[in-house]
Amino acid sequence: MIENTQEFAREIRKLCLKMVYEAKASHIGGALSLADILAVLYCRILNVDSSNPQMGNRDRLLLSKGHTCTCLYAALALKGFFDLELLNSYTQDGSIFISHASHMVPGVEFSTGSLGHALSVGCGIALASKRKKEAYKTYVIVSDGELDEGSNWESILFAPQHKLNNLILIIDYNKIQSLGAVKEVINLDPLGKKFDAFNWEVCEIDGHDHNAIYDAINSFKENEKPKVIVANTIKGKGVDFMENKLLWHYRSPSEAEYIDAINKINSK
């Protein structure tokens, strides 16, 4: 099993590309921007057990941006939750590996795809954990675009009110959403200051720096505040012709583009 986070992230990216290419699917740009974060979480942070996915004291990870499920499926396969070969059935009729994150897949906590809901559910899980005096943590990963959803801001108010210091929110801030640049659709800046004003503990990092991701999670203070990491990322990270391009929110690569993308990732 791969333990090196850089190698883990590289394999996540290759598996994402393979799934999207073979299924003629979409959302590869947002999957690639998230690969480094998931690599650090699954290799160095999360208390999970692939042989016992429902272990009671496991950390919970909810991927709110469920349309980038290829990244989560790849990470879980690499972690041993199921056989890698099963990813070949992605989006096929009858497959549990559908095109938005499905709780039918071992290791997936919550089915997502309708944006703006996972943080609310994560708040509920974190609150239940505190009331039961259980030690696990709840991690929620959201996209920047779905912060346009009012349900997220209700949750952002709710979490500090209930002192959910066992909740860690990670924002994949790649600055491109479905219809264009985030700053042109609904500008979120200054994002970190907004969370600070809402009484969260905030850390802003380079979301592709593995040490920064690890250090951010482990440097949060022992206080009553929920935690948020604003992870500045690049949509399409790792494949230069996909980076910072809205096109790759929708398109699947051609055969030539797929081969080129795999070669670029292997060369890094």
Beta strands, then each sheet from edge to edge (+ up, - down):
strand 1: 60-63
strand 2: 138-143
strand 3: 167-173
strand 4: 176-177
strand 5: 180-181
strand 6: 201-206
strand 7: 227-232
sheet 1: 1+ 2+ 3+ 7+ 6+
sheet 2: 4+ 5-
end
